Amino acid sequence: MMKIHFYHVSDCHLCEDMGQRLTALAAELGFEIVPINIETDEDLCERYGLKIPLLVLDGEEICYHRLDETEFRRRLGAKKVTR
């Protein structure tokens, strides 16, 4: 099963919105969400602080701030084909 890393912070409406949409897509498309709160890691805060929320698949950034569902589905489909 593919894993999508979901970088987020607490009390963030963009993170909450993306998390809800991501959960619905995970049920439909069959991938695992790995939530990562960057507030607990100084290096992650420095690296991703301005890109939160952020989705990463196989080390590749898929989208940040808002979920681009079309692009997300395209990238997820491309990864399934190459596996």
Long-range contacts (C-beta under 8 A, 24 or more apart in sequence): 1-30, 1-31, 1-32, 2-31, 2-32, 2-57, 2-76, 2-79, 2-80, 2-83, 3-31, 3-32, 3-33, 3-34, 3-57, 4-31, 4-32, 4-33, 4-34, 4-55, 4-56, 4-57, 4-62, 4-76, 5-34, 5-36, 5-55, 5-56, 5-57, 6-33, 6-34, 6-35, 6-36, 6-53, 6-54, 6-55, 7-36, 7-38, 7-44, 7-48, 7-51, 7-52, 7-53, 7-54, 7-55, 7-56, 8-35, 8-36, 8-37, 8-38, 8-52, 8-53, 8-54, 9-37, 9-38, 9-39, 9-52, 10-37, 10-39, 12-52, 12-53, 14-52, 14-53, 14-65, 14-66, 15-52, 15-53, 17-66, 17-67, 18-53, 18-55, 18-66, 18-67, 19-53, 21-67, 21-69, 22-55, 22-67, 25-69, 25-72, 25-73, 29-73, 29-76, 31-76
